[in-house]
């Protein structure tokens, strides 16, 4: 009996020691909290709660990670302003207040102009081109180099496709009509407008309608027909212009605190990467489908006047965009390496696309009979 008691005491002591070791190990792991091998990750976003395409896309990515991991990783989404203000999402993740963000990286251009390349730049890449650059032409490695300085690991996680030129309270017949215009436009597109005499203002999505309605801004771009219909811009102004020059294929990012990323197992990293890639593909398809439907609604139900931006204005915008881009490229360091890589791939993409996608689109517009 004495031997049995001693053996039980030893087993109890070993169990307590083991529990203590687990507690110590768990305490040394980075945020978020870990319980029985399960982790909860906080995702902040720059989007209004459940906003079509953008907010719902962030939630879909979170749900994919949660479901595919069988609950090992539970991602809780906080919409803009619920945990931190929308434009503070990057800092929250960088500093570890949140574990990941879903947003547009050009919102962080105050930290480095190079962030613009990883959302959209004026007359830059389409959605398919930016995917190609990131996946196959060195873009991801350069993105990793840029974000490493901020303790963030970034992945592509959505794309809106070609964005529209925006909503205006007057017609734009030439470049002079842009002078003095107060327009909501972030990123380098906003800087291009400033070069042309407009006042570009950066506003989070949730603040655009009230500022347009009050007259604090005269015009706004947001995304395209689907999101613009949801925000109800047609209730304030009826002039809706295409094409957009500023965001030809706006890539969205899943930014993850680098310490959290490195604490994930290889399987979990693969799972998160796959979930982000799935959302990147799904969101673009959704935007293309919903934009087509919503444009029809705007024109035929709400009598929106859809107009093409005149070539005179587009040419002047293009010239100003070229100047802005050259200045960004002259900043040196990782920004210069990103710029050089971007410009090289852009040149190759233009040479190819004019004989592939662009040539096909032009051919499809020829007046031949198709179908019944």
C-alpha positions, -999 to +999 in steps of 0.1 A: +000+000+000+029+024+009+044+018-025+011+025-042+007+058-023+042+068-032+036+059-068+004+080-069+022+109-053+049+107-079+023+107-107+005+136-092+037+156-089+047+148-125+012+159-137+015+192-117+050+198-131+037+191-166+008+214-162+032+241-149+054+236-180+024+240-203+013+271-185+048+286-188+050+276-225+016+291-232+025+323-214+055+328-236+035+325-268+025+357-286-011+371-286-038+358-292-048+337-262-044+300-265-067+275-248-064+237-254-047+242-288-073+267-300-067+304-307-089+334-313-076+360-337-090+395-338-094+409-373-100+447-377-112+461-410-115+495-428-150+487-439-185+494-425-200+463-409-214+438-434-208+462-463-214+444-496-183+429-511-157+446-489-171+440-454-187+407-464-155+396-480-135+402-448-161+381-430-159+353-456-121+351-453-125+349-415-151+322-417-130+302-442-100+302-418-122+293-388-140+264-407-110+250-425-090+249-393-118+230-376-119+256-349-082+256-341-082+292-354-113+313-347-112+347-364-135+374-349-141+403-372-144+439-360-158+464-385-145+499-389-147+517-356-157+487-335-123+481-321-102+508-337-109+536-362-106+524-398-074+542-407-057+529-375-061+492-385-026+489-397-011+503-365-033+481-344-019+450-361+017+463-363+016+469-325-003+437-316-035+453-304-052+433-332-040+401-349-049+409-385-066+435-407-085+435-439-082+467-458-066+486-487-029+491-482-028+525-499-044+538-468-009+535-452+009+556-477+018+581-449+042+554-437+056+547-472+045+557-507+054+521-516+022+508-500+002+522-529+016+496-553-001+469-532-036+483-537-036+503-569-018+532-586-030+555-614-030+538-647-014+508-631-023+471-631-056+454-637-067+427-613-052+399-634-020+418-638-015+426-602-022+389-594+005+379-619+030+404-605+025+393-569+024+356-575+049+352-604+070+384-609+085+391-575+057+413-560+052+392-529+089+392-520+090+430-523+057+433-503+072+411-476+103+433-475+082+464-471+059+451-444+086+434-424+097+468-411+063+472-396+060+437-380+033+427-406+029+398-430+006+406-459-014+384-483-037+392-513-073+389-501-097+404-525-100+426-556-127+450-567-117+450-604-117+483-624-132+511-603-153+538-618-144+575-622-169+587-596-199+608-589-199+646-597-223+674-590-216+689-624-205+677-659-168+673-667-162+685-702-125+692-699-096+696-676-107+730-663-138+715-648-115+696-623-099+728-610-111+737-575-132+705-573-133+689-538-133+652-544-129+622-521-100+602-535-073+585-515-039+572-525-018+584-554-049+591-574-056+619-549-022+633-555-028+633-593-060+654-588-041+679-567-016+684-595-045+693-617-059+719-592-085+698-574-087+693-537-084+656-530-097+644-496-093+610-480-124+598-462-133+563-449-162+547-467-187+553-439-182+591-440-186+597-478-224+601-481-227+626-453-199+647-467-213+646-503-248+654-490-236+684-469-215+698-497-181+693-480-171+675-511-183+680-547-175+646-560-165+612-548-151+579-561-158+548-541-157+515-559-182+508-587-219+504-593-226+477-567-211+495-538-221+530-550-257+518-553-255+505-517-243+538-505-271+557-523-249+583-541-275+585-568-298+603-543-274+633-543-259+635-577-267+620-611-235+624-630-216+591-629-183+589-649-162+562-664-135+550-667-116+553-635-079+561-638-070+558-602-077+521-594-078+498-624-077+467-602-078+474-565-062+446-545-071+442-509-048+429-482-050+405-453-023+419-430-012+397-401+009+406-371+043+390-380+048+375-345+014+359-347+021+347-383+054+331-372+038+314-342+014+295-365+022+260-376+032+255-412-002+238-417-020+268-403+001+293-424-009+273-455-045+273-445-046+311-439-028+317-472-053+294-491-082+312-474-069+346-485-062+334-521-098+319-523-113+353-512-091+371-537-106+351-565-142+350-552-145+387-545-134+397-580-160+374-595-186+388-572-178+424-580-179+417-617-213+400-614-229+426-591-215+456-608-232+446-641-266+441-623-262+474-603-253+495-633-285+485-650-304+495-618-287+528-615-295+537-651-329+523-656-345+527-622-327+557-608-321+576-640-284+581-634-265+599-662-235+577-671-208+596-690-174+589-703-146+611-690-134+631-721-101+622-736-087+657-729-091+652-692-078+616-693-047+626-712-040+654-687-046+630-658-022+605-674+005+631-677+001+642-641+001+605-631+034+599-649+050+628-629+037+615-596+049+580-603+084+592-613+086+611-580+076+580-560+103+560-579+129+585-570+125+579-533+151+552-532+154+521-510+128+494-511+103+519-527+127+523-557+130+485-560+092+481-559+088+509-585+114+493-609+097+459-606+063+474-611+073+495-641+091+466-658+061+442-654+037+470-665+056+475-697+055+437-705+018+434-696+008+463-718+027+447-748+009+414-742-026+426-732-031+448-763-027+415-784-048+394-760-075+408-736-077+443-752-077+429-787-105+404-778-126+431-761-124+453-792-133+424-814-163+415-793-177+450-798-178+446-836-214+448-849-219+411-858-250+391-850-246+369-820-272+344-809-309+345-816 
